[in-house]
Amino acid sequence: MAGTTVVVGATGAVGAALARRRAAAGERLLLVGRDAARLAALAAELPGATVAVADAMDAQALRAAIAGAGPEIAGLAYCVGSIGLKPLKRTTEADFLDAYRLNALGAALAVQAAQDGLVAGRGAVVLFSTIAARAGFPNHAAIAAAKGAVEGLTVALAAELAPAVRVNCIAPSLTRSAIAAPLIGNPQMAEAIAKQHPIPRLGEAEDQAALADFLLSPAAGWITGQVFGVDGGRSTVRSRG
């Protein structure tokens, strides 16, 4: 594939791990994120990487950032997410709208901004959901609804952009990252959550990045419109614990 790989949310745990993998494969990279200093530090590790500062909640800035990828885009990974957990009675309209705007609408706008380049580069897209969109957990109404929309977006875009562009989605379980820190900062809580998985550990950024890297590569050339669980079996296998 020709062109640049765009990683939106490049300074997050998964985005950074994916960027390092794509750089190791010789890809040209455009790293997009909110924090200029962290972007610069990551780019310094990756020869030839360029950066663009943009908040995924700012549609105009996001479009301008992705325009910097040039006329051909080999891949787009929207590695942006949130974890906002509240009982339904305490979940506000703003909570629902913010979760949707960041996770689903942001993904749609990113693909829209990259569409012409992706078609020209015959590229691939990777989006991110969560097992909570299908498995069902208490206090997940806002994020499960938003990520469920991401899964619907995945199959819709896979149909619309075929055959030039492949679109797939990764649905992880709880993964060690900055946004998960409030849930796993307590060692006892982290251990309890880990035991809920048939493979009894928490996810690591590399678990998701490895699959995203594959899905962006030519080796996944006959895979599109799929949602892949990277969840230690939690969504489908009953744990002995």
C-alpha positions as CSV (number, residue, x, y, z in Angstrom):
1,M,0.0,0.0,0.0
2,A,1.1,3.5,-0.8
3,G,0.7,6.6,1.4
4,T,0.7,7.5,5.0
5,T,-0.9,5.8,8.0
6,V,-2.8,8.1,10.3
7,V,-3.2,7.3,13.9
8,V,-5.7,9.5,15.7
9,G,-5.2,9.3,19.5
10,A,-1.6,8.5,19.0
11,T,-0.4,9.4,22.5
12,G,-2.8,7.0,24.2
13,A,-1.5,3.5,25.2
14,V,-3.0,1.7,22.2
15,G,-2.3,4.5,19.7
16,A,1.4,4.7,20.7
17,A,1.9,1.0,20.6
18,L,0.3,0.8,17.1
19,A,2.4,3.7,15.8
20,R,5.6,2.0,17.0
21,R,4.5,-1.2,15.1
22,R,3.7,0.6,11.9
23,A,6.9,2.6,12.0
24,A,8.8,-0.7,12.5
25,A,7.1,-1.9,9.3
26,G,8.4,1.1,7.4
27,E,5.2,3.0,7.2
28,R,5.1,6.8,7.0
29,L,3.0,8.1,9.9
30,L,0.9,11.1,10.8
31,L,0.3,11.1,14.5
32,V,-2.7,13.1,15.7
33,G,-3.5,14.0,19.3
34,R,-4.3,16.7,21.8
35,D,-1.0,17.0,23.6
36,A,1.8,18.7,21.5
37,A,4.6,17.7,23.9
38,R,3.6,14.1,24.1
39,L,3.2,13.9,20.3
40,A,6.6,15.4,19.8
41,A,8.2,12.9,22.2
42,L,6.5,10.0,20.4
43,A,7.5,11.3,17.0
44,A,11.1,11.6,18.2
45,E,11.2,7.8,18.6
46,L,9.8,7.2,15.1
47,P,11.9,8.4,12.2
48,G,9.9,10.2,9.5
49,A,6.7,10.6,11.6
50,T,4.9,13.9,11.4
51,V,2.5,15.2,14.0
52,A,-0.7,17.3,14.0
53,V,-2.3,18.6,17.2
54,A,-6.1,18.2,17.2
55,D,-8.9,17.3,19.6
56,A,-11.2,14.6,18.3
57,M,-14.1,16.6,19.7
58,D,-13.2,19.5,17.3
59,A,-14.4,18.5,13.9
60,Q,-12.7,21.3,12.0
61,A,-9.3,20.7,13.7
62,L,-9.6,17.0,13.1
63,R,-10.3,17.5,9.4
64,A,-7.4,19.9,9.1
65,A,-5.1,17.5,10.8
66,I,-6.0,14.5,8.6
67,A,-5.6,16.7,5.5
68,G,-1.9,16.8,6.4
69,A,-1.6,13.1,5.5
70,G,-1.4,13.9,1.8
71,P,-3.2,12.5,-1.2
72,E,-2.8,8.8,-0.4
73,I,-3.6,7.2,2.9
74,A,-2.6,3.7,3.6
75,G,-4.4,3.3,6.9
76,L,-6.4,5.2,9.5
77,A,-6.7,4.0,13.1
78,Y,-9.1,6.0,15.4
79,C,-7.6,5.0,18.7
80,V,-9.8,7.3,20.7
81,G,-12.1,6.3,23.6
82,S,-13.6,7.0,26.9
83,I,-14.8,5.1,30.0
84,G,-17.6,6.9,31.7
85,L,-19.4,4.6,34.2
86,K,-22.5,5.7,36.0
87,P,-25.9,4.2,37.0
88,L,-28.5,5.1,34.5
89,K,-30.3,7.3,37.0
90,R,-27.2,9.5,37.3
91,T,-26.3,9.5,33.6
92,T,-27.1,12.9,32.1
93,E,-28.0,13.9,28.6
94,A,-24.6,15.5,28.3
95,D,-22.9,12.2,29.3
96,F,-24.7,10.3,26.5
97,L,-23.9,13.1,24.0
98,D,-20.3,13.4,24.9
99,A,-19.7,9.7,24.7
100,Y,-21.3,9.5,21.3
101,R,-19.5,12.6,20.0
102,L,-16.1,11.4,21.0
103,N,-16.4,7.7,20.2
104,A,-18.8,7.4,17.3
105,L,-19.2,10.8,15.6
106,G,-15.4,11.4,15.9
107,A,-14.7,8.1,14.2
108,A,-17.2,8.9,11.4
109,L,-15.7,12.4,10.9
110,A,-12.2,11.0,10.8
111,V,-13.0,8.5,8.1
112,Q,-14.9,11.1,6.2
113,A,-11.9,13.4,6.3
114,A,-9.6,10.6,5.1
115,Q,-12.0,9.0,2.6
116,D,-10.5,10.4,-0.6
117,G,-7.0,9.6,0.5
118,L,-8.0,6.1,1.7
119,V,-9.6,5.4,-1.7
120,A,-6.6,6.6,-3.6
121,G,-4.3,4.6,-1.4
122,R,-6.6,1.5,-1.2
123,G,-6.2,1.7,2.5
124,A,-7.7,0.3,5.6
125,V,-9.5,1.6,8.7
126,V,-9.5,0.3,12.2
127,L,-12.0,1.6,14.8
128,F,-12.4,0.6,18.4
129,S,-15.5,-0.6,20.4
130,T,-15.7,-2.4,23.7
131,I,-17.0,-5.8,24.8
132,A,-19.6,-3.8,26.8
133,A,-21.4,-3.0,23.6
134,R,-22.5,-6.6,23.3
135,A,-21.9,-8.4,26.6
136,G,-23.8,-6.0,28.9
137,F,-22.4,-4.6,32.1
138,P,-24.1,-2.4,34.8
139,N,-23.3,1.3,34.7
140,H,-22.2,1.2,31.1
141,A,-25.2,2.7,29.4
142,A,-23.6,5.8,27.8
143,I,-20.4,4.1,26.7
144,A,-22.0,0.9,25.5
145,A,-24.5,2.9,23.4
146,A,-21.7,5.0,21.9
147,K,-19.5,2.0,21.1
148,G,-22.5,0.1,19.8
149,A,-22.8,2.9,17.3
150,V,-19.2,2.4,16.4
151,E,-19.9,-1.2,15.5
152,G,-22.8,-0.2,13.4
153,L,-20.6,2.4,11.7
154,T,-18.0,-0.2,11.0
155,V,-20.3,-2.4,8.9
156,A,-22.0,0.5,7.2
157,L,-18.6,2.0,6.1
158,A,-17.3,-1.4,5.1
159,A,-20.2,-1.7,2.7
160,E,-20.0,1.8,1.4
161,L,-16.3,2.0,0.9
162,A,-15.7,-1.5,-0.6
163,P,-13.8,-2.6,-2.5
164,A,-11.2,0.2,-2.2
165,V,-11.2,0.5,1.6
166,R,-11.5,-2.1,4.3
167,V,-13.1,-1.2,7.6
168,N,-12.8,-3.3,10.8
169,C,-13.3,-2.8,14.5
170,I,-11.6,-4.1,17.7
171,A,-13.7,-4.6,20.8
172,P,-11.4,-5.0,23.9
173,S,-12.0,-5.7,27.5
174,L,-10.5,-3.6,30.2
175,T,-6.9,-2.6,29.2
176,R,-4.2,-1.0,31.1
177,S,-4.2,2.7,30.1
178,A,-4.6,6.2,31.4
179,I,-8.4,6.2,31.0
180,A,-8.6,2.9,32.8
181,A,-6.5,4.0,35.7
182,P,-9.5,4.9,38.0
183,L,-10.7,1.3,37.7
184,I,-7.5,-0.6,38.1
185,G,-5.4,1.8,40.3
186,N,-6.5,-0.3,43.3
187,P,-4.5,-3.6,43.1
188,Q,-7.3,-5.6,44.7
189,M,-9.8,-4.3,42.2
190,A,-7.5,-4.9,39.3
191,E,-7.0,-8.5,40.4
192,A,-10.7,-9.1,40.8
193,I,-11.4,-7.8,37.3
194,A,-8.5,-9.8,35.9
195,K,-10.0,-13.0,37.3
196,Q,-13.3,-12.4,35.4
197,H,-11.5,-13.3,32.2
198,P,-10.8,-16.9,31.1
199,I,-7.3,-15.8,30.5
200,P,-7.0,-14.2,33.9
201,R,-5.2,-10.9,33.3
202,L,-6.0,-7.4,32.2
203,G,-5.5,-6.3,28.6
204,E,-2.3,-4.6,27.5
205,A,-2.0,-2.0,24.8
206,E,0.1,-4.4,22.7
207,D,-2.8,-6.9,22.6
208,Q,-5.0,-4.4,20.7
209,A,-2.1,-2.9,18.8
210,A,-1.0,-6.3,17.4
211,L,-4.4,-6.9,15.9
212,A,-4.8,-3.4,14.6
213,D,-1.4,-3.6,13.0
214,F,-2.5,-6.8,11.2
215,L,-5.8,-5.4,10.1
216,L,-4.1,-2.4,8.6
217,S,-1.6,-4.6,6.7
218,P,-2.0,-6.2,3.3
219,A,-2.0,-9.6,5.1
220,A,-5.6,-8.8,6.1
221,G,-6.6,-8.0,2.5
222,W,-9.8,-10.1,2.5
223,I,-11.1,-9.0,5.9
224,T,-13.6,-6.2,6.2
225,G,-16.8,-5.4,8.1
226,Q,-15.7,-7.4,11.2
227,V,-15.7,-6.7,14.9
228,F,-13.0,-8.6,16.7
229,G,-13.0,-9.2,20.5
230,V,-9.6,-8.8,22.2
231,D,-10.8,-9.6,25.6
232,G,-9.2,-12.7,27.1
233,G,-12.3,-14.6,26.2
234,R,-14.6,-12.6,28.5
235,S,-17.3,-11.9,25.9
236,T,-17.8,-15.5,24.9
237,V,-16.1,-18.0,27.3
238,R,-17.3,-18.7,30.8
239,S,-14.5,-18.3,33.3
240,R,-13.8,-20.9,36.0
241,G,-13.3,-18.1,38.4
